[in-house]
């Protein structure tokens, strides 16, 4: 049987004396009856040892505080055979002590106020968490329940010991503490915990803060990095909720802004030297020159020591608010490693009287004595001071005279955080003032409910005596505003925290970050913005191509292809120029393509023009010779009328080649092909007429045969007219149905526009060309059949040879024309026209001119009348 509390049972021992035994039994029964009701009572008591507050003052309403008066604790190995001893805290944290002093000042100011909570005194209970999550939870439980053992019938068993808790500084400690306060709805207001995760009201319903969330700070840091063009950076974070969550948001935003992290490492102040050395090696081996440090103050303290040991200068540091404005970090930077650092800090603030209050502090309690001894390197106990060769503390040392954390400069540095504590306490006081229905006096009989206090704090809005607005959004966060701080070393080696810009998350995205015109100092006292990129910017005319296996910030710059441009820096793609434009040599601008056509001014055009004019002149000369010798036998024997008509058509053939040159127009395109087709058919008709006459003359059996009457001059003229009219009809149909038209050819040559004449109807073009070819082939066949006919001057031989040249030229023209690009196809066509025309002129007329001019003896009727067949020719030609 297990006895109730307060009840002790003893086993009866054998005794020879019966009465004493009975008496002992009666006493035990009486004790049991008296103790039983007490044993059934519920008693609230804390298991294990109780924690005592480091700072305590009683009051009508109690305000709790949790601070890390010590920044670390001694590491020890547990044996698991005995109950673990309490943590032994080490490393006094002067900054946290000042935070507690700020809380004391605010409470004292409120207690002295006649307008806020008149007649009500606020008390305080502050615990040291040593930066430990375990001690933080114990401190919150102590503030929530109290340490005293209380019976169940007392109201204080369920009533919280404090109405609100101020703290903690660290986000990780706040996470654990807010988890405890949440179910009890006890407001917990932090002055420095910035982790965005604490804005989750489903997990931390009673948490509020007077410092902006890292949700905004991380994005602001990413925008700051982007502003200076740093796309290749390293990142170091505290290995806790503050650092991990803040860096996660920074990384996400950085990726959206095109910033790459070369490395991202985590650091915690209790890490082994080997792990810290590994981080140092990573920094040394990196190529990035900018380091984003999302570190809590104690972690930056450890890293700063290691950086100084390795003298790692030349890096541009970008810091979060946890350390960027910390004067202790600046004082530790003896090697000027952080000179030129830039980052975000809480806006500067001023609270009247707070600085004087802290500088007038006296060692009135044990905690104050510890800090006093550390500040002035003295001991209050004279025996200990003599043993350690330390002077004895008097308690009247001057806080304003030493180089320590209570100097005016350090107090000014931390004043924004002091102001956060100040605003948090005043928020609680204003809510209590409302709940207690205070006017000149307060109703002390009102039962304070933590849930009501919490709801009212969320809705609170007021202005401090300095004019600062205090309110919270739905997540319990204040408005996000930051100052951009630049570390600028002075001549005496002291670092000035110079405000060079502002960040206001409430403004539009393009106006949130604004930098002032103040000159910036960068690492190693440089006035030039450091460059930290994996790859240099790609200039206009190139595009970025990612390097295999590397982040998107590492790329090669590839020149844009022909016909493509990129007009901006770091272009991802090259843009195709419009059809009538082409890229310049730098590939950054599209310029209008040069129009190309066969011009008279260029060499090839000039040569072809000269050849055309030369052919025209030669034809004119031949015509003049023939006209001069028109009555001679050789001219009359070769049908002078057809000869002159042939010379006229050859002149037109030479001249029509000129219509193929120059800029194509609608009229020139229609003229060139039709003129070419008609003039050449006229030419072929004349040649065909001459050939047929010669052949028929030699085939006739008798000179007076009736066959020859069908091949007289009239029939010859009519045949020429009919053959030519057929071509005219073909050309008219072509021009009517689908005529040639000027066309900009953009495909043959990429960087130029070929101005040419489109055929319109390919059938029409090949019909014109095919008809010419048909007549030429017919002439060639007939002339070939008549080449060996007996005669002193057989013209059929010359016609056959000229037709052979003509057909050879035009058969080779077809593949050459199809395969020649741009203006060369026009040149090929002109060359074919000129070559075939020269062939006809030279082969048919030059032999006759030779006789007329150089062999006049052969130009006699006797020489021409050498056979019967010649007599027939005489009848035909010399009438």
C-alpha positions in Angstrom: 0.0 0.0 0.0 1.2 3.5 -0.9 0.5 6.0 1.8 -0.9 9.4 1.0 1.4 12.4 1.3 2.0 13.1 4.9 1.0 9.6 6.1 3.7 7.3 7.4 3.0 3.6 8.3 5.3 1.6 10.5 5.2 -2.2 10.8 4.3 -3.5 14.3 7.1 -5.3 16.1 6.5 -8.2 18.6 6.4 -7.0 22.2 5.9 -8.8 25.5 4.0 -5.9 26.9 0.5 -5.8 25.4 -0.6 -2.4 26.6 2.3 -0.5 25.1 1.6 -2.3 21.7 -2.1 -1.4 21.8 -1.2 2.2 22.7 1.1 2.5 19.7 -1.6 1.1 17.4 -4.1 3.7 18.7 -1.7 6.5 18.1 -1.1 5.3 14.5 -4.8 5.1 13.8 -5.4 8.6 15.2 -2.6 10.0 13.0 -4.1 8.3 9.9 -7.5 9.8 10.6 -6.1 13.3 11.0 -3.8 13.1 7.9 -6.3 11.6 5.4 -8.1 14.8 4.3 -4.8 16.6 3.7 -3.5 13.7 1.6 -6.4 14.1 -0.8 -5.6 17.7 -1.6 -4.0 18.5 -5.0 -0.8 20.4 -4.7 1.0 22.2 -7.6 4.8 21.9 -7.1 7.7 21.9 -9.5 9.8 18.8 -9.9 13.5 19.2 -9.3 15.2 22.3 -8.1 13.7 25.7 -8.5 15.3 28.5 -10.5 15.5 31.9 -8.9 15.2 35.1 -10.9 18.4 37.1 -11.4 16.5 40.4 -11.1 13.3 40.7 -9.1 11.1 43.4 -7.7 7.6 42.9 -6.4 4.6 45.0 -7.8 0.9 45.0 -8.2 1.3 43.5 -11.7 4.3 41.5 -12.6 6.2 41.7 -16.0 8.5 38.8 -16.8 11.7 38.9 -18.7 14.1 36.3 -20.1 17.5 37.3 -21.2 20.8 35.5 -21.9 22.9 37.3 -19.3 25.5 34.6 -20.1 26.1 33.7 -23.7 27.3 30.1 -23.2 27.7 27.3 -20.7 30.4 24.8 -19.7 30.3 21.6 -21.8 30.3 18.5 -19.7 29.8 14.8 -20.3 26.9 13.1 -18.6 27.4 9.7 -16.9 23.7 8.9 -16.8 24.2 7.4 -13.4 23.3 10.5 -11.5 20.9 13.4 -11.9 22.4 16.0 -14.3 23.6 19.1 -12.5 22.2 22.5 -13.6 24.0 24.2 -16.5 27.0 26.3 -15.4 26.7 29.5 -17.3 29.9 31.3 -18.6 30.8 34.4 -20.7 28.9 37.4 -19.4 26.9 39.1 -22.1 27.0 42.8 -21.6 24.5 43.5 -24.3 21.8 41.3 -22.8 22.4 42.9 -19.4 21.8 46.3 -21.1 18.6 44.9 -22.5 17.5 44.1 -19.0 18.4 47.6 -17.9 16.2 49.0 -20.6 13.3 46.9 -19.2 14.0 48.2 -15.7 14.1 51.8 -17.0 10.8 51.4 -18.8 9.0 49.9 -15.8 10.4 52.6 -13.6 9.2 55.3 -16.0 5.7 53.8 -16.1 5.6 53.5 -12.3 6.5 57.2 -12.0 3.9 58.3 -14.6 0.7 59.8 -13.4 -1.0 59.3 -16.7 -0.4 55.7 -17.3 -1.6 53.1 -14.7 -1.9 55.6 -11.9 -1.7 54.0 -8.5 -0.5 50.7 -10.0 3.1 49.5 -9.6 4.7 47.2 -12.1 7.1 44.6 -10.8 9.5 42.4 -12.7 11.0 38.9 -12.6 13.9 38.3 -15.0 15.7 35.0 -15.6 19.0 34.1 -17.2 18.7 31.5 -20.0 22.4 31.4 -20.9 21.4 31.0 -24.5 20.1 27.5 -23.7 16.8 26.2 -24.9 16.4 24.1 -21.8 16.9 27.0 -19.4 14.7 29.1 -21.6 11.8 26.7 -21.2 12.4 26.4 -17.5 12.4 30.2 -17.1 9.1 30.5 -19.1 7.5 27.8 -16.9 8.7 29.6 -13.8 7.2 32.9 -15.1 4.0 31.1 -16.0 3.4 29.0 -12.9 5.7 30.4 -10.2 8.1 28.2 -8.2 6.0 28.0 -5.0 4.1 24.8 -4.0 0.5 25.8 -3.8 -2.6 23.8 -2.8 -5.4 23.3 -5.3 -7.9 25.5 -3.5 -5.7 28.6 -4.0 -6.5 30.6 -7.1 -2.9 31.2 -7.8 -2.5 27.6 -8.9 -4.0 28.5 -12.2 -3.2 32.2 -12.3 0.0 33.1 -14.2 2.8 34.6 -12.2 3.3 37.4 -14.8 0.9 39.1 -17.2 3.4 39.4 -20.0 6.9 38.2 -20.8 9.5 40.4 -22.5 12.2 38.5 -24.5 14.0 36.5 -25.7 16.7 37.9 -28.0 17.4 34.7 -30.0 14.9 33.3 -32.4 15.6 29.7 -31.4 15.0 30.4 -27.8 11.8 32.3 -28.6 10.5 29.3 -30.6 10.8 27.0 -27.6 9.5 29.7 -25.2 6.6 30.7 -27.4 5.6 27.0 -27.6 5.1 27.0 -23.9 3.3 30.4 -23.5 1.0 29.7 -26.4 -1.5 27.3 -24.6 -1.7 29.8 -21.7 -2.2 32.8 -24.0 0.4 34.7 -22.1 1.7 37.5 -24.3 5.4 37.2 -25.2 6.9 40.2 -26.8 10.4 39.9 -28.3 12.6 42.8 -29.0 15.1 41.0 -31.3 13.8 37.6 -32.5 13.4 38.1 -36.2 12.8 34.6 -37.6 9.9 34.6 -40.1 8.8 31.3 -38.7 7.6 33.1 -35.5 4.9 34.8 -37.6 3.0 31.5 -37.8 0.1 32.2 -35.4 -1.1 28.5 -35.6 2.0 27.5 -33.8 2.9 30.6 -31.8 -0.5 32.3 -31.1 0.8 34.4 -28.2 4.0 35.6 -29.7 4.5 39.3 -30.8 7.6 41.4 -31.5 8.7 44.9 -31.9 11.3 44.1 -34.6 10.5 43.3 -38.2 10.4 39.8 -39.4 13.3 38.3 -41.4 10.7 37.7 -44.1 11.4 41.3 -45.1 15.0 41.5 -44.1 16.1 38.5 -46.2 14.4 40.0 -49.3 15.9 43.4 -48.5 19.4 41.9 -48.4 18.8 40.1 -51.7 17.7 43.4 -53.3 20.8 45.2 -51.8 23.1 42.6 -53.3 21.4 42.8 -56.6 21.6 46.6 -56.5 25.4 46.5 -56.6 25.5 43.9 -59.3 26.9 41.1 -57.1 25.6 37.9 -58.7 28.2 35.4 -57.3 28.3 35.5 -53.5 29.0 33.2 -50.6 26.7 32.8 -47.6 27.3 32.0 -43.9 24.4 31.6 -41.5 23.9 30.7 -37.9 23.0 27.1 -37.5 19.7 27.9 -35.7 16.2 29.0 -36.6 17.3 32.6 -37.1 20.1 31.8 -39.6 18.5 28.8 -41.3 15.1 30.4 -42.0 16.6 33.8 -42.9 19.1 32.3 -45.3 16.4 30.1 -46.9 14.3 33.2 -47.7 17.4 35.0 -48.9 18.3 32.1 -51.2 14.8 31.9 -52.6 14.7 35.7 -53.3 18.3 35.7 -54.7 17.4 33.0 -57.2 14.5 35.1 -58.4 16.8 38.1 -58.8 19.5 36.1 -60.7 21.9 35.8 -57.8 23.9 32.6 -57.3 25.4 31.2 -54.1 28.8 29.7 -54.6 28.6 28.2 -51.1 26.3 28.3 -48.1 27.6 27.1 -44.8 26.2 27.0 -41.3 28.1 28.0 -38.1 27.3 27.8 -34.4 29.3 29.2 -31.7 29.8 25.8 -30.0 31.1 24.1 -33.2 34.4 22.3 -33.0 37.6 24.1 -34.2 37.8 21.5 -37.0 34.4 22.4 -38.4 35.1 26.2 -38.2 38.4 25.6 -40.0 36.6 23.9 -42.8 34.4 27.0 -43.2 37.6 29.1 -43.4 39.0 26.8 -46.1 35.8 27.1 -48.1 36.0 30.9 -48.0 39.7 30.8 -49.0 39.1 28.5 -52.0 36.0 30.4 -53.3 36.1 32.9 -56.2 33.3 35.1 -54.9 34.4 38.3 -53.2 31.1 39.1 -51.4 29.9 37.2 -48.3 26.4 37.5 -47.0 26.5 36.8 -43.2 23.2 36.0 -41.7 24.7 35.4 -38.2 23.6 35.9 -34.7 25.9 38.1 -32.6 27.7 35.3 -30.6 28.3 33.3 -33.8 29.7 36.3 -35.6 31.9 36.8 -32.5 33.4 33.3 -33.0 33.8 33.7 -36.7 35.4 37.1 -36.3 38.1 35.6 -34.1 38.9 32.9 -36.7 39.0 35.4 -39.5 41.4 37.6 -37.6 43.6 34.6 -36.9 43.9 34.0 -40.7 44.0 37.7 -41.6 41.3 37.2 -44.3 40.9 40.6 -45.8 39.6 41.7 -49.2 36.1 40.3 -48.8 33.0 42.5 -49.0 30.7 41.6 -46.1 26.9 42.0 -46.2 25.4 41.7 -42.8 22.1 41.2 -41.1 20.8 43.4 -38.3 22.0 40.9 -35.6 25.6 42.1 -36.0 26.0 44.8 -38.6 25.6 47.7 -36.1 27.2 46.0 -33.1 30.0 48.1 -31.7 31.6 45.1 -29.9 32.1 43.3 -33.2 33.7 46.5 -34.7 36.0 46.8 -31.7 37.2 43.2 -32.1 38.0 43.8 -35.8 41.6 44.7 -35.2 42.7 43.5 -38.6 40.0 45.6 -40.4 38.5 42.6 -42.0 35.0 44.0 -41.9 35.9 47.5 -43.0 33.4 48.6 -45.6 30.7 46.1 -44.6 27.2 47.0 -45.5 23.9 45.7 -44.2 20.6 46.4 -42.7 19.9 47.7 -39.2 17.0 48.8 -37.1 16.3 52.5 -37.6 18.1 54.7 -35.2 16.0 55.7 -32.1 16.3 57.8 -29.0 14.6 57.3 -25.6 15.0 60.3 -23.3 16.6 59.4 -20.0 17.5 55.8 -20.8 21.2 56.5 -21.4 21.6 58.4 -18.2 19.7 55.7 -16.3 22.2 53.0 -17.5 25.2 55.1 -16.8 24.0 55.8 -13.3 23.7 52.1 -12.5 25.1 50.9 -9.2 26.0 47.4 -8.1 23.0 46.9 -5.8 22.5 43.2 -6.4 24.6 40.1 -7.1 24.1 40.2 -10.9 25.1 43.8 -11.0 28.2 43.0 -9.0 29.3 40.3 -11.4 29.0 42.7 -14.3 30.7 45.5 -12.3 33.6 43.3 -11.5 34.0 42.2 -15.2 33.7 45.8 -16.4 36.3 47.3 -14.1 38.5 44.2 -13.5 38.1 44.3 -9.7 36.6 42.3 -6.9 34.1 43.3 -4.2 35.5 40.7 -1.8 38.9 42.1 -0.6 40.3 38.7 0.3 39.7 37.3 -3.2 41.0 40.5 -4.8 44.3 40.2 -2.9 44.7 36.6 -3.9 44.2 37.3 -7.6 46.2 40.5 -7.5 43.1 42.5 -8.4 42.1 45.8 -6.9 39.0 46.0 -4.7 35.8 47.4 -6.2 34.4 50.5 -4.5 31.0 50.6 -6.4 31.8 54.2 -7.3 33.7 53.5 -10.5 32.8 55.8 -13.4 30.9 54.0 -16.1 31.4 56.9 -18.5 35.2 56.9 -18.3 36.2 53.3 -19.3 36.5 51.6 -22.7 33.7 49.1 -22.2 30.1 48.3 -23.3 28.6 51.1 -21.2 30.2 53.9 -23.2 28.0 56.5 -24.9 28.9 55.0 -28.3 27.8 51.5 -27.4 24.6 52.8 -25.8 23.8 54.7 -29.0 24.5 51.6 -31.1 22.0 49.5 -29.1 19.5 52.2 -28.6 17.2 50.9 -31.4 16.9 47.6 -29.5 16.4 49.4 -26.2 13.6 51.3 -28.0 12.0 47.9 -29.1 11.9 46.8 -25.4 10.6 50.2 -24.5 7.8 49.9 -27.0 6.9 46.4 -25.9 6.6 47.3 -22.3 4.5 50.3 -23.1 2.2 48.2 -25.3 1.5 46.0 -22.2 1.0 49.1 -20.0 -1.5 50.7 -22.4 -3.5 47.5 -22.6 -3.5 47.2 -18.8 -4.5 50.8 -18.5 -7.5 50.1 -20.7 -8.5 46.8 -19.0 -8.3 48.3 -15.5 -10.4 51.2 -16.7 -7.9 53.7 -15.4 -8.6 57.4 -15.2 -7.2 59.0 -12.2 -7.2 55.7 -10.5 -7.4 52.1 -11.7 -9.8 49.4 -10.7 -7.6 46.9 -9.0 -10.4 44.4 -8.5 -10.6 43.6 -12.2 -9.6 40.0 -12.8 -6.8 40.1 -15.4 -7.2 37.4 -18.1 -4.1 36.6 -20.2 -6.2 35.9 -23.3 -7.9 39.3 -23.0 -4.5 41.1 -22.6 -3.2 39.2 -25.7 -6.1 40.2 -27.9 -5.9 43.8 -26.9 -2.2 44.0 -27.5 -2.8 42.7 -31.0 -5.2 45.6 -31.6 -3.1 48.3 -29.8 -2.1 51.5 -31.5 -0.3 54.4 -29.8 2.6 56.7 -30.1 5.5 56.9 -27.8 6.7 60.1 -26.3 9.3 60.2 -29.1 6.6 60.0 -31.7 7.1 56.4 -32.8 4.0 54.6 -33.9 3.4 51.2 -32.2 1.1 48.6 -33.7 1.1 45.0 -34.8 -0.2 43.3 -38.0 -2.2 40.1 -38.1 1.0 38.1 -37.6 2.1 40.1 -34.5 4.8 41.9 -36.5 5.5 45.6 -36.6 6.0 47.5 -40.0 9.2 46.6 -41.7 11.7 49.5 -42.0 15.5 49.3 -42.1 18.4 51.6 -42.4 21.3 50.6 -44.7 24.5 50.8 -42.7 28.0 51.1 -44.0 31.1 50.5 -41.9 33.4 53.5 -42.5 36.7 53.5 -40.6 38.0 56.8 -39.4 41.6 58.1 -39.1 41.9 56.9 -35.5 40.8 53.4 -36.4 37.3 53.6 -34.9 34.5 52.5 -37.2 31.5 54.8 -37.9 28.2 53.2 -38.7 27.0 55.6 -41.4 23.5 55.4 -42.7 23.6 55.3 -46.5 20.1 54.3 -47.4 16.7 53.1 -46.3 14.4 50.2 -46.9 10.6 50.4 -46.4 8.6 47.3 -47.2 5.4 49.3 -47.2 6.3 51.1 -50.4 5.9 49.8 -54.0 8.5 47.2 -55.0 10.6 49.6 -57.1 10.8 52.2 -54.4 11.4 50.0 -51.3 15.2 50.2 -51.5 16.6 53.7 -51.7 20.3 54.7 -51.4 21.4 58.2 -50.5 24.1 60.2 -52.1 26.5 59.6 -49.3 29.9 58.2 -50.4 30.3 54.5 -49.6 33.5 52.9 -48.3 34.1 49.3 -49.5 36.5 46.6 -48.4 40.1 47.7 -47.9 39.0 51.4 -47.9 38.2 51.3 -51.6 35.9 53.8 -53.3 35.1 51.4 -56.1 32.2 49.0 -55.9 33.7 45.5 -55.6 33.0 43.1 -58.4 31.8 39.6 -57.6 30.5 37.7 -60.6 31.1 34.1 -61.8 31.3 35.3 -65.4 31.7 38.8 -66.8 28.7 40.4 -68.3 27.9 39.5 -71.9 28.1 42.6 -74.0 25.5 43.4 -76.6 26.0 41.2 -79.6 26.4 38.1 -77.6 24.2 35.7 -75.6 24.7 33.7 -72.4 25.3 30.0 -72.6 25.3 28.2 -69.3 28.4 26.2 -68.3 27.7 22.6 -67.8 27.3 21.5 -64.2 27.5 25.1 -62.8 24.9 27.6 -61.5 23.1 29.9 -63.9 25.4 32.7 -63.0 28.3 30.9 -64.6 28.1 31.1 -68.4 30.0 31.7 -71.6 29.3 34.6 -73.9 28.6 33.3 -77.4 28.5 35.7 -80.4 25.1 36.0 -82.0 24.8 34.2 -85.4 24.5 36.2 -88.6 21.2 37.9 -88.9 20.6 37.9 -85.1 21.3 40.6 -82.6 21.2 41.2 -78.8 20.9 44.8 -77.9 21.1 44.4 -74.1 23.8 43.3 -71.7 23.5 39.7 -70.5 21.0 38.7 -73.1 19.8 35.2 -72.9 18.7 34.9 -76.5 19.6 36.6 -79.7 16.7 38.1 -81.7 16.3 37.4 -85.4 16.4 40.5 -87.5 13.3 41.4 -89.6 13.4 39.9 -93.1 14.6 43.2 -94.8 17.3 43.8 -92.1 20.6 42.2 -91.2 22.9 42.3 -88.2 25.8 44.6 -88.2 29.4 43.5 -87.5 29.0 43.9 -83.7 25.6 42.0 -83.8 23.9 44.6 -81.7 21.8 46.5 -84.2 19.7 45.4 -87.2 20.6 47.5 -90.2 18.6 47.6 -93.5 20.0 45.1 -96.0 21.8 46.5 -99.0 19.7 46.1 -102.2 21.6 44.2 -104.8 20.9 44.2 -108.6 22.9 44.3 -111.7 23.9 47.9 -112.0 25.6 49.8 -114.8 28.1 51.2 -112.3 29.6 47.9 -111.2 32.3 46.2 -113.2 30.2 43.3 -114.4 27.4 45.5 -115.4 29.7 47.9 -117.2 31.4 45.1 -119.2 28.0 43.6 -120.3 26.8 47.1 -121.2 29.9 47.7 -123.2 29.5 44.3 -124.9 25.9 45.2 -125.8 26.8 48.5 -127.2 29.7 47.0 -129.1 27.4 44.4 -130.6 24.9 47.1 -131.5 27.7 49.1 -133.2 29.0 46.1 -135.1 25.5 45.3 -136.3 25.1 48.9 -137.5 28.5 48.8 -139.3 27.5 45.5 -141.0 24.2 47.1 -142.0 26.0 50.1 -143.4 28.4 47.9 -145.4 25.5 45.9 -146.7 23.6 49.0 -147.6 26.7 50.4 -149.4 27.0 47.2 -151.4 23.3 46.5 -151.7 23.5 46.2 -155.5 26.4 43.8 -155.5 25.7 40.1 -156.3 26.6 38.7 -153.0 24.2 40.9 -151.1 21.4 40.4 -153.6 22.1 36.6 -153.8 21.6 36.4 -150.0 18.1 38.0 -150.0 19.0 41.5 -149.0 15.5 42.2 -147.5 15.8 39.3 -145.0 19.4 40.2 -144.3 18.5 43.8 -143.4 15.5 42.5 -141.3 17.9 40.1 -139.6 20.4 42.9 -138.9 17.6 45.0 -137.4 16.4 42.1 -135.1 20.0 41.6 -134.0 20.3 45.2 -133.1 17.2 44.8 -131.0 18.6 41.7 -129.4 21.8 43.5 -128.4 19.8 46.5 -127.1 17.2 44.4 -125.2 20.0 43.1 -123.0 20.2 46.6 -121.5 16.7 46.2 -120.1 17.9 43.5 -117.8 20.2 45.9 -116.0 19.3 48.5 -113.4 16.8 48.5 -110.5 13.8 46.3 -111.5 10.5 48.0 -111.8 7.1 46.8 -112.9 7.5 48.1 -116.4 11.1 46.9 -116.8 10.3 43.4 -115.7 7.5 43.1 -118.3 9.6 44.7 -121.0 12.8 42.7 -120.6 11.3 39.3 -121.1 8.8 40.2 -123.7 11.3 42.3 -125.7 13.8 39.4 -125.5 11.3 36.9 -126.6 9.9 38.8 -129.5 13.2 40.1 -130.9 14.8 36.7 -130.8 11.8 35.1 -132.5 12.0 37.8 -135.2 15.7 36.9 -135.5 15.0 33.2 -135.7 12.2 33.7 -138.2 14.6 35.6 -140.6 17.2 32.9 -140.2 14.6 30.2 -140.7 13.3 31.9 -143.8 16.8 32.2 -145.4 17.5 28.5 -144.5 14.2 27.2 -146.0 14.7 29.2 -149.2 18.2 27.8 -149.7 17.1 24.2 -149.0 14.1 24.4 -151.2 16.0 26.0 -154.0 18.5 23.1 -154.1 15.7 20.5 -153.8 13.7 21.8 -156.8 14.3 19.6 -159.9 13.7 22.3 -162.6 14.5 26.0 -162.4 10.9 26.9 -163.5 9.3 24.6 -161.1 6.1 25.8 -159.4 7.4 24.8 -156.0 9.5 27.9 -155.7 6.6 30.2 -156.0 5.6 29.2 -152.5 9.0 30.5 -151.2 9.2 33.8 -152.8 9.9 37.2 -151.0 6.2 37.6 -150.1 6.0 34.2 -148.5 9.2 34.9 -146.7 7.9 38.1 -145.3 4.6 36.4 -144.3 6.4 33.5 -142.6 8.5 35.9 -140.6 5.3 37.8 -139.6 3.5 34.6 -138.6 6.3 33.2 -136.5 6.7 36.5 -134.8 3.0 36.9 -134.1 2.9 33.6 -132.4 5.5 34.8 -130.0 3.6 38.1 -129.5 0.5 36.1 -128.7 2.4 34.0 -126.1 3.8 37.2 -124.5 0.4 38.9 -124.4 -1.1 35.9 -122.7 1.8 35.8 -120.2 1.5 39.5 -119.4 -2.3 39.2 -119.1 -2.5 36.1 -116.9 0.5 36.5 -114.6 3.1 39.0 -115.7 6.6 39.3 -114.3 6.9 41.7 -111.4 9.7 43.2 -109.2 10.6 40.9 -106.3 12.8 41.2 -103.2 14.6 37.9 -102.9 15.6 37.5 -99.2 16.6 33.8 -99.4 19.4 33.5 -101.9 21.8 35.8 -100.0 21.2 36.3 -96.3 22.8 39.7 -95.8 21.5 41.4 -98.9 18.2 41.9 -100.7 18.3 40.7 -104.3 16.1 42.8 -106.4 15.0 40.7 -109.4 12.1 40.2 -111.6 9.9 37.3 -110.6 8.6 35.4 -113.6 5.0 35.6 -112.5 4.0 32.5 -114.6 6.8 30.1 -115.0 4.8 28.5 -117.8 4.8 31.7 -119.7 8.5 32.2 -119.4 9.4 28.7 -120.5 6.8 28.9 -123.3 8.6 32.0 -124.6 12.0 30.4 -124.2 10.8 27.0 -125.6 9.3 28.6 -128.7 12.7 30.4 -129.4 14.4 27.1 -128.8 12.0 25.3 -131.2 12.7 27.8 -134.0 16.5 27.6 -133.4 16.5 23.8 -133.4 14.4 23.8 -136.6 16.8 26.2 -138.2 19.8 24.1 -137.1 18.3 20.9 -138.6 17.4 22.5 -141.9 20.7 24.2 -142.2 22.5 21.0 -141.3 20.7 19.2 -144.1 21.7 21.9 -146.6 25.3 22.3 -145.5 26.8 20.1 -148.3 24.7 21.3 -151.2 27.0 22.3 -154.1 27.5 26.0 -154.6 30.3 28.4 -154.7 28.8 30.3 -151.8 26.5 28.1 -149.8 25.0 30.2 -147.0 23.5 27.1 -145.3 26.9 26.2 -143.9 27.2 29.5 -142.0 23.6 29.3 -140.8 24.2 25.8 -139.4 27.3 26.9 -137.6 25.6 29.9 -136.1 22.6 27.8 -135.0 25.0 25.3 -133.4 26.5 28.2 -131.4 23.0 29.5 -130.6 21.7 26.2 -129.4 24.9 25.5 -127.4 24.6 28.8 -125.7 21.0 28.4 -124.7 21.3 24.8 -123.7 24.1 25.7 -121.3 22.1 28.7 -120.2 19.3 26.7 -118.5 21.5 25.0 -115.7 23.6 28.1 -115.3 20.5 30.3 -114.9 18.9 28.0 -112.4 22.1 27.6 -110.3 23.3 31.2 -110.3 22.3 33.3 -107.3 20.9 36.8 -107.3 22.2 39.2 -109.9 24.4 36.5 -111.4 21.3 34.8 -112.9 20.6 38.1 -114.7 24.2 38.3 -115.9 23.9 34.8 -117.2 20.8 35.6 -119.2 22.4 38.8 -120.6 25.5 36.8 -121.5 23.4 34.2 -123.3 21.6 36.9 -125.2 24.8 38.6 -126.2 26.7 35.4 -127.0 23.9 34.0 -129.3 23.5 37.4 -131.0 27.3 37.7 -131.6 27.2 34.1 -132.9 24.5 34.9 -135.4 26.1 38.2 -136.5 29.6 36.8 -136.9 28.7 33.5 -138.5 26.2 34.8 -141.0 27.5 38.3 -141.9 31.2 38.5 -141.3 32.1 36.1 -144.1 30.1 38.2 -146.5 31.7 41.4 -145.2 35.1 39.7 -145.7 34.3 39.2 -149.4 32.8 42.6 -149.8 35.7 44.4 -148.3 38.7 42.2 -148.8 37.8 39.9 -151.7 35.8 42.0 -154.1 36.9 39.7 -157.0 34.6 37.0 -155.7 31.7 39.5 -155.6 30.7 38.9 -159.3 27.7 37.4 -160.9 29.8 34.8 -162.7 31.2 33.5 -159.4 27.7 33.4 -157.9 26.2 31.5 -161.0 28.3 28.4 -160.9 25.4 25.8 -161.2 21.9 25.2 -162.2 20.8 25.6 -158.6 22.4 28.9 -158.5 20.4 30.0 -161.4 17.3 29.1 -159.4 18.7 31.2 -156.6 19.2 34.0 -159.0 15.5 33.8 -159.9 14.6 33.9 -156.3 17.0 36.6 -154.9 17.8 38.8 -157.9 14.5 39.7 -159.1 
